Amino acid sequence: MRRNRPRGLVRRPWRLAAEVSALLIAAVVAFPLYWMVLSAFKPAGEIESTRPRPWTLAPSLDSFRRVFGQQEFGRYFVNSLVVACTVVIVSALIAFLAATAVTRFRFRFRTTLLIMFLVAQMVPVEALTIPLFFLMRDFGQLNTLGSLILPHIAFSLPFAIWMLRGFVKAVPESLEEAAYIDGASRARFLWQILFPLVFPGLVATSVFSFISAWNDFLFAKSFIISDTSQSTLPMALLVFYKPDEPDWGGVMAASTVMTIPVLIFFVLVQRRLVSGLGGAVKD
């Protein structure tokens, strides 16, 4: 008689291959981040060397001193934080209400509206930069943080509405009917029952909105023309980049500082993000 081998032993080579492949992919993805942080700590001589090495024996904080020594760097950081947080909060609230409306209510042009959300996601941002510039100029929003907040809210809403639509749809209508029978108003059901249930989806969409607004360079360069006090952190990189003598250490140090808030945001919402993306896949 043939002895059946344990099922785990049969699968082990495939699992090992998958784990090795995942580690290799992770290494490839993480290498640019490693090189950025390494270059931020390298002294100027090693950065400009024609034989770069993937390590340094003499780490230095000179690049970070130059970054934090910039007079406007703190203001740029606060401006980026204001823009990103405002975009996250406003887009999340609007997307939640819009997703509830297109899921729970039946009205004319509902399907057309959903298709328009999809079409809006297909339009490249670069194609709309010039029309948005003239729009902001006509509304008197150039050289203000509003010129950065409004476009990011508009571009983040279609994706957020489509993702949250699945979460709202997953909440059974019987739960809503039971809440109304118990005397709950529509507003109470919306904020005290439905909102906590779709909160993981809000977190998932907020991560994408935060990253897009935090790393934005195109709108900041196009709409903030003369008032540098309204600039954001990506614009601070231009201070260290000069065509003749670029300060690569300063660029890498500033980029490292820019990455820290994103990492902190990820750590804070990691569990909610995983459950939110899982819910989106199920839909």
C-alpha positions in Angstrom: 0.0 0.0 0.0 1.2 3.5 -0.8 1.6 5.7 2.2 0.1 9.2 1.8 2.5 11.9 2.6 1.3 14.7 4.8 -0.3 17.4 2.8 1.9 20.1 4.3 5.0 18.4 3.0 3.7 18.3 -0.5 2.9 22.0 -0.4 6.1 23.1 1.3 8.3 23.6 -1.9 5.6 25.8 -3.4 5.2 27.8 -0.2 9.0 28.2 0.0 9.1 29.4 -3.5 6.3 31.9 -2.9 8.1 33.2 0.3 11.4 33.6 -1.5 9.7 35.4 -4.4 7.9 37.7 -1.9 11.2 38.5 -0.2 12.9 39.3 -3.5 10.0 41.6 -4.6 10.1 43.3 -1.2 13.8 43.8 -1.5 13.5 45.4 -4.9 10.7 47.7 -3.7 12.5 48.6 -0.5 15.9 49.2 -2.1 15.2 52.8 -3.4 14.0 53.7 0.1 17.1 52.2 1.6 19.3 54.2 -0.8 17.4 57.4 -0.1 18.0 57.0 3.7 21.6 55.9 3.2 22.3 58.9 1.0 20.8 61.2 3.6 23.3 60.0 6.1 26.3 59.9 3.8 28.9 62.7 3.9 29.2 64.9 0.9 32.4 63.2 -0.4 30.7 59.7 -0.5 27.6 61.0 -2.2 29.6 62.7 -5.0 31.9 59.7 -5.4 32.1 58.0 -8.8 32.2 54.6 -7.0 29.0 54.6 -4.8 28.9 52.0 -2.1 25.7 50.5 -0.5 26.9 51.4 3.0 28.8 54.1 4.8 31.3 53.9 7.6 31.1 57.6 8.5 27.4 58.6 8.9 26.8 62.3 9.1 23.8 64.5 10.0 25.0 67.5 7.9 22.3 67.0 5.3 19.6 67.0 8.0 21.1 70.1 9.5 20.9 71.9 6.2 17.3 70.8 5.8 16.1 71.9 9.2 18.3 75.0 8.9 16.0 76.3 6.0 14.0 79.2 7.3 10.7 78.1 5.7 11.0 74.4 6.1 8.7 74.3 9.2 6.1 76.4 7.4 6.2 74.0 4.4 5.7 71.1 6.7 2.7 72.7 8.4 1.2 73.6 5.0 1.5 70.1 3.8 -0.1 68.8 6.9 -3.0 71.2 6.6 -3.6 70.3 3.0 -3.4 66.5 3.5 -5.5 66.4 6.6 -8.2 68.7 5.1 -8.4 66.6 2.0 -8.6 63.4 4.0 -11.4 64.6 6.3 -13.5 66.5 3.7 -13.2 63.8 1.0 -14.1 61.0 3.5 -17.2 62.8 4.7 -18.4 63.7 1.2 -17.6 60.2 -0.2 -19.5 58.5 2.7 -22.6 60.6 2.1 -22.4 60.1 -1.7 -21.8 56.4 -1.5 -24.8 56.1 0.8 -26.9 58.1 -1.6 -26.1 56.1 -4.7 -26.5 52.8 -2.9 -29.6 53.3 -0.7 -31.6 55.6 -2.9 -33.1 55.1 -6.4 -33.2 58.2 -8.6 -32.9 59.2 -12.2 -29.4 59.2 -13.8 -28.1 57.1 -10.9 -26.3 54.8 -13.3 -25.0 57.7 -15.4 -23.6 59.3 -12.3 -21.7 56.1 -11.4 -20.3 55.9 -14.9 -19.2 59.5 -14.7 -17.2 58.5 -11.5 -15.4 55.9 -13.5 -14.7 58.2 -16.4 -13.3 60.8 -14.0 -10.8 58.3 -12.8 -9.6 57.7 -16.3 -8.7 61.3 -17.1 -5.0 62.0 -16.4 -4.2 64.8 -13.9 -1.7 66.4 -16.3 -4.5 67.0 -18.9 -6.5 69.0 -16.4 -3.7 71.1 -14.8 -4.0 74.0 -17.3 -7.8 74.2 -17.1 -7.6 74.1 -13.3 -5.0 76.8 -13.3 -7.4 79.2 -15.2 -10.3 78.1 -12.9 -8.3 78.9 -9.8 -7.2 82.2 -11.3 -10.8 83.2 -12.0 -11.8 82.2 -8.4 -8.9 84.1 -7.0 -7.4 81.0 -5.3 -3.9 81.1 -6.8 -1.1 81.3 -4.2 -3.4 79.9 -1.5 -3.7 76.5 0.1 -7.3 76.3 -1.3 -5.9 75.8 -4.8 -4.2 72.6 -3.6 -7.1 71.4 -1.4 -10.0 71.7 -3.9 -8.4 69.7 -6.8 -7.2 66.9 -4.5 -10.7 66.6 -3.0 -12.2 66.4 -6.5 -9.7 63.8 -7.7 -10.0 61.6 -4.6 -13.8 61.5 -4.5 -14.5 59.1 -7.5 -12.2 56.4 -6.1 -13.5 56.8 -2.6 -17.1 56.7 -3.6 -16.7 53.5 -5.6 -14.8 51.8 -2.8 -17.3 52.9 -0.1 -20.2 51.9 -2.2 -19.3 48.3 -1.6 -19.2 48.7 2.1 -22.5 50.5 2.3 -24.1 47.8 0.1 -22.7 45.1 2.4 -24.8 46.5 5.3 -28.1 44.6 5.2 -31.2 46.7 4.7 -32.9 44.8 7.5 -30.6 46.5 9.9 -31.7 49.9 8.7 -35.4 48.8 9.0 -34.8 47.5 12.5 -33.2 50.9 13.5 -36.2 52.8 12.1 -38.6 50.5 14.0 -36.7 51.2 17.2 -37.3 54.9 16.7 -33.9 55.9 15.2 -34.0 58.8 12.7 -32.3 58.6 9.4 -29.5 60.9 10.6 -29.0 58.7 13.7 -28.8 55.5 11.7 -26.4 57.2 9.3 -23.8 58.4 11.9 -24.3 56.0 14.8 -24.8 52.7 12.9 -23.8 52.9 9.3 -20.7 55.1 9.8 -18.9 52.8 12.2 -19.6 49.8 10.0 -18.0 51.4 6.9 -15.2 53.0 8.8 -12.6 50.5 7.6 -13.4 51.5 4.1 -13.0 55.2 5.0 -9.6 54.4 6.4 -8.5 52.6 3.2 -9.6 55.5 1.0 -8.1 58.1 3.4 -4.7 56.5 3.0 -4.7 57.0 -0.8 -6.0 60.6 -0.3 -3.4 61.4 2.2 -0.5 60.1 0.1 -1.7 61.9 -3.0 -2.1 65.2 -1.3 1.1 64.9 0.8 3.4 64.0 -2.2 1.8 66.4 -4.7 4.3 68.4 -6.7 2.4 69.2 -9.9 -0.4 71.3 -8.4 2.0 73.0 -5.9 4.3 74.0 -8.7 1.5 75.2 -10.9 -0.8 77.0 -8.5 1.7 78.5 -6.0 3.5 81.0 -8.1 4.8 83.9 -6.1 3.8 83.5 -2.4 6.3 81.0 -1.2 4.7 81.1 2.3 1.9 78.9 0.9 4.3 76.3 -0.5 4.3 72.7 0.6 7.1 70.2 1.4 7.6 68.9 -2.2 8.5 72.4 -3.1 11.2 72.4 -0.5 13.1 70.0 -2.6 13.7 72.7 -5.2 15.8 74.6 -2.6 18.4 71.9 -2.7 18.2 71.1 -6.4 20.2 73.5 -8.5 21.1 72.7 -12.1 24.8 73.5 -11.6 25.4 72.2 -8.1 22.6 70.0 -6.9 22.7 69.2 -3.1 21.8 65.5 -3.3 22.4 65.0 0.4 19.8 67.8 1.1 17.4 66.3 -1.4 17.6 62.8 0.1 17.4 64.2 3.7 14.3 66.3 2.8 12.8 63.3 1.1 13.4 61.1 4.2 11.8 63.7 6.4 8.8 63.8 4.0 8.4 60.0 4.2 8.2 59.9 8.1 4.7 61.3 8.4 3.4 58.8 5.8 5.0 55.9 7.7 3.4 57.1 10.9 0.0 57.4 9.2 0.4 53.9 7.9 1.3 52.5 11.3 -1.7 54.2 13.0 -4.2 52.9 10.4 -2.6 49.6 9.5 -5.2 47.2 11.0 -8.1 49.2 9.7 -6.4 49.5 6.2 -6.1 45.7 5.9 -9.7 45.1 6.9 -10.8 47.9 4.6 -9.0 46.5 1.5 -10.3 43.1 2.4 -13.8 44.3 2.4 -13.3 46.1 -1.0 -12.0 42.8 -2.5 -15.0 40.9 -1.2 -17.4 43.3 -2.9 
